[in-house]
Amino acid sequence: MGSGKRGMKRNFLVVICCLVVSSCATMKMVERWPQEEMPPWVKGAPPSGCFRGMAINASDEKESWRIALDDVKKQICNAIGFETREAYEKRVMAYNDQVDKKIVADFKCTSAALLEDIESSIKDTYFEKWMERTDNGKKYFCNYYTLVHYPQEKIEEMKRKTAQENEERLNSLRKCISSGEMEEMQGDFVKALRNYIYGLKIADTLFNNGGTHILGCTYRIAALISSLHLVKFSNYSEKPNSRHRVSVRASIGSIPAVNVPVRFEISAGEGKLEPLVFTDRSGIASSGVKMNSICEDNQIRAFIDLTDILSADGRLCFLNEIKEVEFTFSTLSKIANVQGGTLYVDKKKESWFKKTPVLGYDLREVNDLGAEFDRYDIEVKGLFEHRHWLTGRVRSWSKSDVGNFNLNEKIVIEAKGQTRVVSKWNAWLMDAFKNMSKEKHCKKIQLILTLYGKDDNGNVCKVVMESTPMPANP
């Protein structure tokens, strides 16, 4: 039993030794600088007044040097109490592809001076290069350690400079907010919005309480956007020509909003307009309109979209509220509206023994646009009726003959004008009327006249007039 236990222990030690040998065989240090022993500060605590930067498993020497130096910078900045300039710019660029160059120029100060002084304060460095054997071949990686001397006295000095710089940035932020409030009171929406956005960028650079000021600026921006209102001011009207426009009014609460970009687009109908107009001192934006379509329900959409302004900071895009109104209007007045009265049938006495049948009707134009007619259709409509001799059931039906003709003389009607027309029956109408009246069971005949022509704008016009049904055999 004892010999079995000793054998198991011996086998276990053999396995451990194999694993150690195998590990040593797959991972090997191939370079070290300096070549002497590892300095004690690499693994132990750094000396007083010093900071240690580390880069572990970097791909090459150059990258490991950069990572180790960045590590020292972050530690020193944390000790002073502010972020590095690189960290700020990376954070801003995460929201916006283009960092505001004016912001960068204004606030590139304390951190830049600090970072330039770091490399001159390097006291010692240590470098290792390792090789590892893998299934895919040899793999190399580097470890880099750097020791930077940055005493507490210097940290305290930088804290004082940081506090001073932070106060200067706060003053700049307060100026932005004050200017924004003044512009808001004067109704200059865009300038107020830009001041608040600029203030938000400054709040991003603060060393202390930056989060509180960021929230404050964001709230002001949201409140300003929410207070912006857009309403209809005047709609399109065909007459007079000066009313060929649509107008809106923008306001911040009850104050007219000036210099606000308002976009216009035709959503129903065809025509042209001014697509972008800025509000005037009264908060009004008017777009001239030239409509080509002739319909009753043309539509124009007017709206304010702040995407272009808010995209200066990607965090603000969700605050965008599309303010919009829609205009609906008719352009039917661009067509002449000719109305016809009842078509009447009469006989004109030509001699003591002869009377000629005539058609008479009145025309009236009501849309202030003249028209003329050059052709017509005449329909002879027979109304039939038959009572069954046995059941007494009455059956009714109709039958029509239609003729198409050109007018010998055009009928012209002036804008807002009236005219009376009397014309003789032509040969076709007389024959059609006689033939229809001779048909069995034809009780009455109705005449339907349709005039065709164009108005002064070249639009097709049509007027339909009907006579009172008359006995087929008077």
C-alpha positions as a printed Julia matrix, in Angstrom:
474×3 Matrix{Float64}:
    0.0    0.0     0.0
    2.84   2.39    0.88
    4.77   1.5    -2.26
    1.63   2.25   -4.35
    1.34   5.73   -2.86
    5.01   6.42   -3.5
    4.56   5.3    -7.12
    1.57   7.64   -7.63
    3.55  10.57   -6.17
    6.49   9.82   -8.45
    4.22   9.73  -11.53
    2.58  13.05  -10.54
    5.99  14.74  -10.23
    6.94  13.41  -13.63
    3.79  14.96  -15.17
    4.5   18.33  -13.51
    8.08  18.31  -14.79
    6.87  17.52  -18.31
    4.42  20.42  -18.23
    7.13  22.81  -17.0
    9.55  21.63  -19.67
    6.84  21.84  -22.32
    5.95  25.4   -21.22
    9.57  26.47  -21.29
    9.91  25.01  -24.72
    6.95  27.0   -26.2
    7.68  30.44  -24.6
   11.15  31.99  -24.51
   12.66  35.42  -23.85
   14.73  36.32  -26.91
   15.79  39.87  -26.03
   16.08  42.07  -22.94
   17.28  45.61  -22.4
   19.23  46.37  -20.36
   20.74  42.87  -20.37
   21.4   42.91  -16.66
   18.83  41.8   -14.13
   15.33  43.23  -14.07
   15.29  46.52  -12.11
   13.4   46.21   -8.8
   10.91  49.0    -9.72
    9.54  46.9   -12.62
    7.73  44.44  -10.36
    7.93  46.28   -7.05
    6.73  49.71   -5.96
    8.21  52.67   -7.91
   10.48  55.07   -5.97
    8.95  58.11   -4.25
    7.96  60.84   -6.7
    7.94  58.43   -9.65
    5.29  56.79  -11.81
    5.61  53.49  -13.64
    4.07  52.92  -17.06
    3.55  49.42  -18.45
    2.8   47.81  -21.79
    2.2   44.05  -21.69
    2.02  41.74  -24.73
    2.36  44.55  -27.29
    2.93  43.6   -30.9
    6.29  45.4   -31.32
    8.76  47.67  -29.58
    7.36  50.91  -30.99
    3.81  50.13  -29.91
    4.91  48.99  -26.45
    6.82  52.28  -25.95
    3.71  54.33  -26.86
    1.38  52.3   -24.61
    3.75  52.52  -21.63
    4.13  56.29  -22.07
    0.33  56.76  -22.36
   -0.09  54.73  -19.17
    2.21  57.16  -17.31
    0.37  60.18  -18.7
   -2.98  58.86  -17.5
   -1.62  58.17  -14.01
   -0.14  61.65  -13.7
   -3.31  63.3   -15.05
   -5.42  61.3   -12.57
   -3.14  62.48   -9.76
   -3.59  66.1   -10.87
   -7.32  65.64  -11.48
   -8.03  66.12  -15.2
   -8.08  64.21  -18.48
   -5.47  64.45  -21.22
   -6.09  66.5   -24.37
   -5.98  63.32  -26.45
   -8.67  61.73  -24.31
  -10.92  64.77  -24.71
  -10.55  64.95  -28.48
  -11.19  61.22  -28.89
  -14.34  61.55  -26.8
  -15.64  64.48  -28.83
  -14.83  62.73  -32.12
  -16.91  59.78  -30.96
  -19.9   62.12  -31.27
  -18.8   64.17  -34.27
  -16.43  63.31  -37.11
  -15.06  66.86  -37.21
  -13.86  68.39  -33.95
  -14.6   72.1   -33.72
  -11.17  73.6   -34.5
  -11.94  76.79  -32.57
  -12.69  74.76  -29.45
   -9.43  72.85  -29.8
   -7.45  76.07  -30.27
   -9.13  77.81  -27.33
   -8.59  75.02  -24.82
   -5.26  73.48  -25.79
   -3.32  74.62  -22.76
   -2.51  72.93  -19.48
   -2.6   69.32  -20.65
   -0.46  70.09  -23.73
    2.26  71.69  -21.59
    2.17  68.72  -19.23
    2.48  66.09  -21.95
    5.43  67.84  -23.59
    7.28  67.62  -20.24
    6.69  63.9   -19.68
    9.38  62.44  -21.95
   12.13  64.69  -20.49
   11.24  63.3   -17.05
   11.86  59.61  -17.93
   14.28  58.19  -15.37
   14.62  54.56  -16.48
   13.2   51.99  -18.91
   13.08  48.2   -19.19
   12.22  46.11  -22.27
   11.55  42.4   -22.91
   10.87  40.57  -26.15
    9.31  37.09  -25.99
    8.81  34.32  -28.52
    6.05  31.74  -28.31
    5.73  28.63  -30.43
    2.19  28.01  -31.64
    0.5   25.69  -34.1
    0.85  28.48  -36.67
    4.56  29.05  -36.01
    6.49  31.53  -33.92
    4.74  34.52  -32.34
    6.57  37.53  -30.83
    5.36  40.04  -28.25
    6.92  42.78  -26.15
    6.71  44.09  -22.61
    7.84  47.65  -21.92
    8.23  49.45  -18.6
    9.1   53.11  -18.12
    9.82  55.04  -14.94
    9.0   58.76  -14.94
   10.07  61.2   -12.23
    7.18  63.57  -11.45
    7.38  64.74   -7.81
    4.5   65.8    -5.63
    5.6   69.46   -5.78
    5.06  69.45   -9.52
    1.7   67.76   -9.15
    0.58  70.45   -6.7
    1.75  73.14   -9.11
   -0.24  71.55  -11.93
   -3.3   71.3    -9.69
   -3.16  75.06   -9.15
   -2.78  75.7   -12.89
   -5.63  73.28  -13.58
   -7.94  75.05  -11.14
   -7.07  78.39  -12.75
   -7.66  77.02  -16.25
  -10.92  75.39  -15.16
  -12.18  78.74  -13.87
  -11.3   80.4   -17.19
  -13.26  77.73  -19.04
  -16.17  78.21  -16.67
  -16.14  81.93  -17.46
  -16.22  81.12  -21.18
  -19.14  78.76  -20.55
  -21.03  81.43  -18.59
  -20.51  83.92  -21.45
  -21.93  81.41  -23.92
  -24.99  80.78  -21.76
  -25.52  84.51  -21.17
  -25.25  85.26  -24.92
  -27.65  82.43  -25.68
  -30.21  83.75  -23.2
  -29.94  87.24  -24.69
  -30.37  85.95  -28.25
  -33.32  83.84  -27.11
  -35.03  86.89  -25.59
  -34.48  88.77  -28.88
  -35.98  85.89  -30.86
  -32.79  84.87  -32.69
  -33.38  81.14  -32.4
  -30.39  79.91  -34.43
  -27.82  82.12  -32.65
  -29.2   81.11  -29.25
  -29.05  77.44  -30.22
  -25.47  77.74  -31.5
  -24.38  79.49  -28.29
  -25.84  76.7   -26.16
  -24.16  74.04  -28.34
  -20.84  75.91  -28.07
  -21.36  76.02  -24.3
  -21.9   72.25  -24.3
  -18.54  71.74  -25.99
  -16.86  73.96  -23.38
  -18.57  71.96  -20.61
  -16.95  68.87  -22.11
  -13.5   70.35  -21.38
  -14.08  71.2   -17.71
  -11.8   69.48  -15.22
  -14.38  69.5   -12.4
  -18.18  69.05  -12.35
  -18.25  68.73  -16.14
  -21.2   66.32  -16.02
  -23.4   68.83  -14.21
  -22.71  71.59  -16.72
  -23.19  69.18  -19.65
  -26.66  68.32  -18.33
  -27.44  72.02  -17.86
  -26.49  72.9   -21.45
  -28.37  69.91  -22.84
  -31.49  70.93  -20.91
  -31.3   74.5   -22.3
  -30.99  73.17  -25.84
  -33.95  70.82  -25.37
  -36.1   73.57  -23.82
  -35.27  76.01  -26.64
  -36.21  73.48  -29.34
  -39.42  72.59  -27.52
  -40.41  76.29  -27.31
  -40.16  76.76  -31.1
  -43.58  76.84  -32.8
  -44.59  77.01  -36.47
  -48.07  78.05  -37.64
  -49.74  79.01  -40.93
  -49.75  82.7   -41.72
  -51.31  82.93  -45.21
  -52.38  80.39  -47.83
  -52.05  80.38  -51.61
  -54.68  82.32  -53.55
  -55.05  82.42  -57.34
  -56.12  86.05  -57.39
  -54.42  88.49  -57.19
  -50.99  87.4   -58.43
  -49.35  88.78  -55.28
  -51.04  85.98  -53.33
  -49.22  83.24  -55.27
  -47.34  82.25  -52.11
  -47.65  80.43  -48.81
  -46.42  81.93  -45.52
  -45.67  80.61  -42.04
  -44.83  82.27  -38.74
  -42.21  80.91  -36.33
  -42.04  81.93  -32.68
  -40.2   81.17  -29.44
  -43.14  81.14  -27.09
  -44.78  84.49  -27.9
  -41.62  86.09  -29.38
  -41.15  86.08  -33.19
  -38.28  83.75  -34.13
  -35.93  85.38  -36.64
  -33.42  83.8   -39.05
  -34.99  80.35  -38.71
  -34.54  78.19  -41.85
  -37.97  77.03  -43.09
  -38.17  74.47  -45.89
  -41.05  74.22  -48.36
  -41.97  71.33  -50.63
  -44.95  70.42  -52.85
  -46.47  67.19  -51.54
  -49.48  67.06  -53.91
  -49.8   68.77  -57.27
  -47.17  70.11  -59.65
  -45.3   73.4   -59.67
  -42.28  75.28  -58.42
  -41.52  77.16  -55.19
  -38.68  78.58  -53.09
  -37.42  75.53  -51.17
  -35.6   77.37  -48.34
  -36.59  80.68  -46.76
  -35.36  82.31  -43.51
  -37.84  84.02  -41.22
  -37.79  87.83  -41.08
  -37.92  90.07  -38.01
  -41.61  89.28  -37.65
  -40.9   85.56  -37.67
  -42.54  85.16  -41.1
  -41.17  83.07  -43.98
  -42.94  83.24  -47.37
  -42.28  81.02  -50.37
  -43.33  82.16  -53.84
  -45.32  79.46  -55.65
  -45.99  78.83  -59.33
  -48.47  75.99  -59.73
  -48.85  74.04  -62.96
  -51.43  71.54  -61.76
  -55.14  72.34  -61.93
  -56.91  70.54  -59.11
  -58.84  71.15  -55.95
  -56.42  69.7   -53.39
  -52.86  70.87  -54.06
  -50.71  70.51  -50.94
  -47.53  72.26  -49.77
  -45.58  71.21  -46.66
  -43.6   73.79  -44.68
  -41.26  72.49  -41.97
  -38.26  73.25  -39.75
  -35.6   70.53  -39.53
  -32.63  71.27  -37.22
  -30.56  68.24  -38.23
  -27.82  70.32  -39.85
  -27.33  72.44  -36.72
  -27.65  69.65  -34.13
  -25.25  67.37  -36.03
  -22.43  69.55  -34.63
  -22.77  67.26  -31.6
  -24.12  63.76  -32.21
  -25.53  63.58  -28.68
  -28.12  66.22  -29.61
  -29.61  64.61  -32.72
  -32.32  62.84  -30.7
  -33.59  66.27  -29.55
  -34.58  67.25  -33.09
  -38.33  67.93  -33.4
  -39.69  68.44  -36.92
  -42.03  71.44  -36.77
  -44.39  71.38  -39.76
  -47.64  72.71  -41.2
  -49.48  71.77  -44.4
  -51.34  73.99  -46.84
  -54.2   72.68  -49.01
  -55.59  74.88  -51.77
  -57.37  74.82  -55.12
  -56.16  76.01  -58.51
  -59.47  75.38  -60.27
  -59.82  79.11  -60.89
  -57.18  78.66  -63.57
  -59.95  77.06  -65.69
  -62.89  78.95  -67.15
  -66.13  77.87  -65.52
  -68.9   78.27  -68.13
  -72.35  77.39  -66.91
  -75.27  76.69  -69.23
  -78.99  77.15  -68.59
  -81.88  74.96  -69.69
  -81.93  74.06  -73.36
  -85.22  75.22  -74.81
  -86.91  74.34  -78.09
  -88.89  76.94  -80.03
  -90.03  77.73  -83.54
  -88.91  80.79  -85.4
  -91.36  82.32  -87.83
  -89.7   82.85  -91.18
  -92.86  83.67  -93.21
  -96.67  83.63  -92.93
  -96.74  79.97  -93.68
  -93.34  78.66  -92.44
  -91.85  78.22  -88.97
  -88.38  76.76  -88.37
  -87.5   74.92  -85.12
  -84.61  76.44  -83.15
  -82.54  75.65  -80.05
  -81.91  78.38  -77.5
  -79.72  78.52  -74.41
  -77.89  80.97  -72.1
  -74.19  80.78  -71.16
  -72.46  82.45  -68.19
  -68.74  82.44  -67.14
  -68.04  82.71  -63.39
  -64.24  82.13  -62.97
  -63.07  85.36  -64.57
  -61.54  83.57  -67.57
  -62.84  83.8   -71.13
  -63.55  80.81  -73.41
  -64.7   79.92  -76.92
  -66.52  76.86  -78.31
  -66.11  75.45  -81.82
  -67.98  72.11  -81.89
  -70.87  70.3   -80.3
  -72.71  67.01  -79.84
  -76.49  66.79  -80.02
  -78.23  63.78  -78.55
  -81.79  62.86  -79.4
  -83.02  60.75  -76.53
  -86.28  58.87  -76.9
  -88.19  57.96  -73.73
  -90.28  54.83  -74.25
  -93.12  53.42  -72.19
  -95.37  50.39  -72.65
  -98.14  48.98  -70.46
  -98.76  45.25  -70.74
 -102.36  44.6   -71.77
 -102.79  41.67  -69.39
 -100.69  42.4   -66.28
 -100.84  46.16  -66.41
  -97.11  46.32  -65.68
  -95.44  49.4   -67.16
  -91.96  49.03  -68.72
  -89.82  52.09  -69.4
  -86.63  52.45  -71.42
  -84.71  54.95  -73.48
  -82.83  55.09  -76.77
  -80.48  57.73  -78.15
  -79.01  58.93  -81.42
  -75.97  61.24  -81.23
  -74.53  63.53  -83.88
  -71.2   65.39  -83.8
  -70.79  68.73  -85.6
  -68.62  71.79  -85.96
  -70.12  75.17  -85.25
  -70.42  77.45  -88.27
  -69.52  80.35  -86.02
  -67.55  79.98  -82.79
  -69.32  80.88  -79.6
  -67.15  83.34  -77.61
  -67.84  84.25  -74.01
  -65.85  86.85  -72.1
  -64.54  86.5   -68.55
  -67.47  87.0   -66.15
  -69.62  87.49  -69.26
  -73.04  86.21  -70.39
  -74.47  85.41  -73.8
  -77.65  83.98  -75.35
  -77.42  81.64  -78.32
  -80.24  80.73  -80.73
  -79.52  78.32  -83.6
  -81.58  76.51  -86.2
  -81.94  72.79  -86.22
  -79.68  71.18  -88.78
  -80.92  68.51  -91.19
  -79.53  65.64  -89.12
  -81.37  66.81  -86.0
  -84.67  67.19  -87.84
  -84.41  63.69  -89.34
  -83.31  62.11  -86.04
  -86.18  63.78  -84.19
  -88.75  62.61  -86.78
  -87.41  59.06  -86.87
  -87.35  58.79  -83.09
  -90.88  60.13  -82.73
  -92.16  57.52  -85.23
  -90.82  54.6   -83.22
  -93.42  52.48  -81.47
  -94.07  53.31  -77.81
  -91.96  56.5   -77.92
  -93.78  58.88  -75.62
  -91.34  61.79  -75.18
  -88.09  63.09  -76.62
  -85.34  65.0   -74.82
  -82.52  66.92  -76.5
  -79.08  67.07  -74.87
  -76.51  69.57  -76.2
  -72.79  69.39  -75.31
  -70.48  72.25  -76.31
  -66.68  71.73  -76.61
  -63.94  74.34  -76.67
  -60.99  75.89  -74.79
  -60.56  78.71  -72.31
  -58.04  81.54  -72.56
  -55.44  79.38  -70.75
  -55.82  76.59  -73.31
  -57.73  74.26  -70.98
  -60.48  72.07  -72.43
  -63.98  73.31  -71.6
  -67.25  71.41  -71.84
  -70.8   72.56  -71.16
  -73.78  70.16  -71.07
  -77.38  71.41  -71.35
  -80.64  69.43  -71.42
  -84.09  70.29  -72.63
  -87.31  69.5   -70.84
  -88.72  66.24  -72.29
  -91.31  67.07  -74.99
  -94.12  64.93  -76.48
  -92.93  62.74  -79.34
  -96.02  63.59  -81.4
  -97.01  67.1   -80.45
